[in-house]
Amino acid sequence: MLKLRSGRTLYYGKGDVLTYRTYAKPLSVTAIPESAYIGDSNVIFSHNITFAVSSEQLLTSFTEGDNSLVVATDSMKNFILRHTADYEGSTTEGLLSFISTKFMDRYPHIDAVELSADRIPFQTLEVASPSGVGLEQSPLVYRRSHNDHASASMKLNRKDGAPVVDTHECSITDLQLIKVSGSSFYGFVRDEYTTLPESFDRPLFIFLDIYWKYDQFGDAADADQGRYVPAEQIRDITHNVFHEMKSPSIQFLIYQVGLRILTRFPQLLEIRFESNNRTWETIVDNTEADPAGVYTEPRPPFGFQGFTMTQEDLITDGE
Ligand SMILES: O=c1[nH]c(=O)c2[nH]c(=O)[nH]c2[nH]1
């Protein structure tokens, strides 16, 4: 949240600025064992952007109705759209820092900007090859995806007058993963409040949001440094670890995912998880002889977990 020196919250801005940029610079990233993802053509580089500004000098716009320093939020929207066209890089983080730095350069009375973007994912589609043999990716037609998506957020302020990225966070949200067998939950506190039976093989459905921060923001903004961490590889590590392990709880599962992510990406300072337990409710249980089961959606209320990890966790875990 953007605040003045006095501690008073003050900001205004525009949300849901939809920017469908075509033919941005292609992204290429280093391969990791858990993922086939090595980049994006960025033929469609589209985002839903939220942009807010703050300044000591905007106080009178609230207290006296003085609009003399108010950049209309409609103009902000135009600024974002026009400069999305000028962006020469290939990452969401780079786009946000480019637009916000330009804005602070253009309007020197703005002290701080807070902005975020959800990437709007479009997936490639296969079409019959003109040669008549096999399929190939269409370079023209894409499918809008409503699955998990990447996001980034950051706050800029001024240092010696120049805009600098003060804090940032990248994420993948709305991951929804089911493992049909190989998860348990037992050994928890049993007392007069306990009704949950122990489970030795539950169909574990989790909703997961994962957030990360770089040690050096430049690695996120400029993929040419070769240390960009794509949300797609974070996603693929997550389902690999889920696949590999017999989890005794969601708590331990996300810790193991975090260890793997921090191992793969030493350029990350911190990783944070927010998970939600949506374990399917069992209607017809499976047996050793017959693996078929029938399950239904769990009823609220839902359990959740939150956990933050840093590179220190790799040292203490002895990996
Ligand atoms: O993985 C889990 N962790 C819990 O803390 C918990 N609590 C609960 O009721 N089910 C589960 N599952």
Ligand as a Chemical Component Dictionary entry (heavy atoms), coordinates in Angstrom:
data_LIG
# 
_chem_comp.id                   LIG 
_chem_comp.type                 NON-POLYMER 
_chem_comp.pdbx_formal_charge   0 
_chem_comp.three_letter_code    LIG 
# 
loop_
_chem_comp_atom.comp_id 
_chem_comp_atom.atom_id 
_chem_comp_atom.alt_atom_id 
_chem_comp_atom.type_symbol 
_chem_comp_atom.charge 
_chem_comp_atom.model_Cartn_x 
_chem_comp_atom.model_Cartn_y 
_chem_comp_atom.model_Cartn_z 
_chem_comp_atom.pdbx_ordinal 
LIG O1 O1 O 0 -2.470 -31.903 4.719 1  
LIG C1 C1 C 0 -3.232 -31.610 5.645 2  
LIG N1 N1 N 0 -2.797 -30.807 6.649 3  
LIG C2 C2 C 0 -3.587 -30.438 7.715 4  
LIG O2 O2 O 0 -3.149 -29.691 8.612 5  
LIG C3 C3 C 0 -4.903 -30.953 7.726 6  
LIG N2 N2 N 0 -5.941 -30.822 8.586 7  
LIG C4 C4 C 0 -6.975 -31.540 8.112 8  
LIG O3 O3 O 0 -8.124 -31.618 8.647 9  
LIG N3 N3 N 0 -6.624 -32.147 6.933 10 
LIG C5 C5 C 0 -5.338 -31.805 6.685 11 
LIG N4 N4 N 0 -4.492 -32.103 5.652 12 
# 
loop_
_chem_comp_bond.comp_id 
_chem_comp_bond.atom_id_1 
_chem_comp_bond.atom_id_2 
_chem_comp_bond.value_order 
_chem_comp_bond.pdbx_ordinal 
LIG O1 C1 DOUB 1  
LIG C1 N1 SING 2  
LIG C1 N4 SING 3  
LIG N1 C2 SING 4  
LIG C2 O2 DOUB 5  
LIG C2 C3 SING 6  
LIG C3 N2 SING 7  
LIG C3 C5 DOUB 8  
LIG N2 C4 SING 9  
LIG C4 O3 DOUB 10 
LIG C4 N3 SING 11 
LIG N3 C5 SING 12 
LIG C5 N4 SING 13 
# 
